[in-house]
């Protein structure tokens, strides 16, 4: 790992997750940065995911001396050193050549889990081999059932620990920044289609050189379409529109995957109960980082409803808007077993590769431990609603 990159994201230049954003913006083309940074339509839900944490305030126990604070927890029967996992982030290899392998390696070093997106540029076997910690596979049905079954079979053989099925993508949300930046044209258009958008690539020569040395635009090595081979990295919007997941699909998925299944994209008690009826081990309360249907509630806002609905029968995870250790603590207080962090580490990946992911994890770890000490709480497993003030309007009763 380059010492220069480590210095790039060291304190005092990078003190919090937000500090990665300007560095990432300067390193990668506008189309890549805005793909990572942006959301759907007017980005109302994207902004609300972060803002909503301000509505929940802490109730600390003072005059408490703690010899140590434990951040360890268990998710799906797996011991984790941290109560946050790295969420699936598609196109990670466009942000940095190390992409998913680098992120998984960093997660393993930190003692936590990594979730690999179907829309990844590295083979799932390489990602699994790169991490010493748990690795989950996030499943889209891109390429049809045959391609999905093949990916599940490969994930099982490679030693993946769980399957994460995303249910909130019947079509892709309209991400207006991507349209303006020509993301579709740059990925799948012809030579003439790309010309208007080439200046943004040429303005980032360092990124462009590393991108070309990495072989240019990768395909999707984990989506092997029967009779055709790996799916090219074409218009993902069209691919998702042909691969919507239904509750009925979970039945055949369970036949192929015998391990624990997490359903990601749950925002209502009804969907949480549907997931339980299908025998899943956990749900993730998620609005896809504000990238699908704009105007849905922030993930934290609906977390109490989902926690109430499952009644402790399955585990509840949450993702959306996590930028600080205090955010993690608030979600745990409100019933999440753990949270998933996406942009928080992806900004680090775009800014400095694996060194950036390491730094992002360390920032969140130190933040969370400090928060526990200030709360007077010795362990993340002891966080509960007594440590927070939640608006009365959030009550589900």
N, C-alpha and C positions, 0 to 999 in steps of 0.2 A: 504494500500500500504506500503510495507516494507521500512523503513527509510534507511536500508542498500542499497537497490537498488537505492533509490533516490541519496544517496551519491556516488554510483558507477558511475553515469552519470552526476554528478554535475561538475561545473567549479572548478578547472582548468583542471580536467581530460578530460572532454568533453566540448570543446569550439565550435566546428563546427561539421557538420554531419559526416565528414570523421573520426572523433575521435571515433565514435561508432564502426567502422569496426574491429579494433583489439580486442575490448572487445567482440563483437559478435563472432569473429573467435575463441576466447578462450573458449567461453561458450557452443557453439553448435558443433555437429559433423561436420566433413569436408563435408559430403554429404549435410547436411542441409545448411551450410554456402555457399557452392558453388552453390547450387540451387538458393539461394537469390542473390548472388553476380555475377553470371556468365551470359553469353549470348550465342548466337548462333555461331556456327562454329569458325572463328578466332576472334570473338568479335570486329570486326572493327566498326560496328554501335554502339555497346555498348560504346566503348571509344569515338566515335565521338559525341554521344549525349551530353556528358559533355564538350568535347573540344570546340565544336562549339560556345559556349557562349563567348569564348575569341575573336571571330571575330567581335562581336558587342560591341562597346564602348559607353560610356555615354557622354552626352552634358549637364552638370549641369547648373542651374541658381544660381549664387553666390550672396552674399550680400542680402539674403532673410531671413527674420525672420518668423518662423512658430510657432504659438502658439500650434498647434497640427497637427497630421497627421492622416488621416482616412484610415484604411485598409479595411473598409466595402465595400461589393459589393453585387450584386444580380445575382444569377445563376438560370435559369429556374423559375424565379419569387420568389425565396427563398432568404431571407436576410441572408447573411453570414458575420461573423465578420472578416473573412480572405479571401483573394482571392486565396486560395489553398485548395483543398480537398484531402483526403487520398484515393489513388487509390486502386483498387482491387489487392490483393496479395494472390495468391493461396497457400495452405499448411501453412497458418499462424499459425495454431495450432501446427505444428511441430517445429516452432521457439520458441514458448512459449505456455504453456497450455491455457493462457488467450486468445491468438490468436485474432480472429476477434472481440470478445466481448470487449476485452481490448482496441483494437484500436478504435472501434466505441465509446466507453465511453470517451476516451481521446479527440476524435474529437468533440464530443458533448460539453464537458467542455470548449473547446476552441472556440465554436461558429461556427464551420465549419462542412462540410459534410463528410460522410464516404461512400465508395462504396464497397459492399460486393461481393466477387468473388463466382461464382458457385462452384469452387473447394475449399470449406470451410469446416472446421471441426465442426463448431457450427451451430445450427439451425438458420435459418433466423429470426424466431420470437424472439429468445433470443438476437440476435444482434440488432434488431430494438428496443427491450425493453431496451437495455443497453445504448442507446444514447438519449440525450436530443436535438440533432440536426438533420438535414436532413440525411436520409440514402437512398442510391440508390442500386438497385440490378443489378449486372453485369451478363449477360446471355450468357452461351454456350448452344448449343442444345444437350448436352451429354445425352444419354439415350433415344433420340428420341423426336419427337414432343409432345407425351403424357406427358413425364417427364417435358419438358419445360413448357407446358401449366399449369401443376400442380404447378410448382414453381412460375410462374407468378401470378397465382390465390392466392397462399399463400402470396406472397409479397404484393399484393394489399390489402388483408385482414389484414395483419400485419401493414399496414400504411407506406410502402415504398413510397418515393416521386418521384422516376423516375426509368426508366429502361435503362440500358446501354448495348447495343448489340455490342459485339466484332466481327469484320468481317475479321480479318487477321489471322485466324487459320484454313485454310482448312486442314492442317496437322500441327503437332508441329514442330518447328524448331529443328535442331539437336544441342543440348546443350552438347558439348563434355565433359565438366566437369562432368555432371550427369552420362554419360556412364562410365567414368573412376572411379567414386566413387561408382558405383553399385547402383545408385538410384532405378532403375527398380527392381533389385534383392532384395533390402532391403524392398521395398514396396510390391511387388507382387510375389517374387520368393519363391521357396520351402526352407526348412531348409538348405539343402546342398548348395543351390545357395547363401545363405546369409553368409556362413562361411568366405569367403575371406574378407568380408567387415565389419565383426563384430568388429575388433580392433578399428576402428574409433569411434564406439559407446561407447565401454568400456573405451576409453580415455577421455570421458566426463561424469564422474559418476554423477555429479550434474544434468546435463540435463537428463541423463538416468533415474534417480530416479523420477524426476518430470514427465517424459514421461510415465513411467510405472504407477505411481500413478494416472495419468490422464486417464488411461485405455488403453494405448498403441495406436496402429495405428487406427485412427478414420476412419469411412466410410465417405460417402458424404450424410449428412442428408437432403440436399436440392435437391438431384437428386433422386426422387422416381420413379423407373421404373414400369410402370403399370404391375401388375401381379407378380412382382419380389421383390419389396421393394427397400430400399436404395441401391444405387450403391456402391459397395465396392471400396476402394481407390486402384485401380489396375493401370495398365499401362495407364496413361492419354494420351500418344501419340496415342495409338490405339483408345481410346474413341473420341479424337478430330478428327481423320481421318474419323470417321463415322458421324460427326455432323457439317459439314461445313455450314456456313450461306450464303444464297444468298439474293439478293435484293427482290426476290419473297417472301422469308420468312417474310420479314418485314410487308407484307400485313396481314398475319394471326396473327402475333404478335400484330399488332395494334388493331385487333379485340378483342384480349384477354386483352391487356393492354390499358386502355383508358387515361392514364397519359402521361407526356412527355417522349420521347425516345431520347437517345443520341446514336449515332453511333460512336464507338471507333475503331481506326485503319485506319483513312483516311490520305493518303499521297499525294493525287493529286487533282487537281481542278475537274477532271472528277468524281471521287468518291464523292467529296463534292456535286456536282450537282445531282448525283444519289440519295444521301441521302436526299437532299431537295425535289426531286421529290417524294420520299416516305413519305414525311410529317414529318420528324424528327424535333425535337426542337433544337438540337445542334449536332455538331460533335466534336470529340476529335482527334486532329492531333497527331498521335501516331505510333511508329514502335514497339510497345510491349516491350519497354525497351531494344531493341536490342536482343530480345530473339526469333525472328521468322526468317525473311529473312535477313541474313547478307549482308551488302553492299548497303542497301537502305540509303537514306539521313537521317541525324539527323532531329528530329522533328522540331527544331527551324528553320532549313534551309528551310523547305517547308511551314512553317507557313504563310509567306506572300502570297504564291500562293493560299492557301485555303481561307485566309481572303479576298483576291481579288475576288475569285470565288463566295463567298456567298453574298457579297455586303450588309452585315448587316441584311440579311433576317432571319438568324438563328444565334445562339450563337456559338462561336468557343472556345473550350478548347484546352489545349495542355498538353502532358506529355512526359517525356523523358529527363533525365539528370539533373533534378532539385536537386541541392545540397545546394544552398545559396539563401539568399534573393535577391541578385543581379540578379540571374538567373530568379527568379519570375518577378522582375521588367522589365527585358529585354523582356520577353515573353508578358507581358501586354502592353509594349510600342509598340510591333509589332502586336497587335490586338487581343490577346487572352483575353477572358472575365475573365478566371481564369485558373489555372494550376492544374494538378493532380500530387501528389507526392507519389511514391511507395517505392523505396529502401530507400529514406530519412528517412521514419518512420519505415520501416521494420528492418533496422539495429538497431534502438533503441529498437524495440520489441524483437529482438533476444538477444540483450545485457542485457536488464533489464526489460522486460515485459512492463506493462502499464506505469511504471515510465519512461522507455526509450522513449515511444511514446510521453508522455507529454513533455519530454525534447526536443525531435526533433521538435515538433511543436513550442515550445517556442523559440528555436534557430532560426527557420525560421521567426517567427513573429518579433523578435527583429532585426534580420538582415534586414528584409524588411522595418521596420519603420525607421531604421537608414539610409537605402539607400534613402528613400523618402526625409528625412531631408537633406541629402547631395546633392540631386538633386535640392532641393528648390521646391519640389512639395507637395502640401498639401493633396492630396488624390490619391489613386490608380486609381480612375475613371478619373483622369486628365492626366494620363500617356499616351503618344502617340509617334509617330515616331520622333517628334521634340526633344525628350530627348535622342535619340540614333543615332549613326552613324552606318549604315548598309552597307556592301560591295555592290558596284554597280552591281556586278554580280548576286546579289540576286533579283534584280528588275524583276517583272513579265511582265512589259510592253515591 
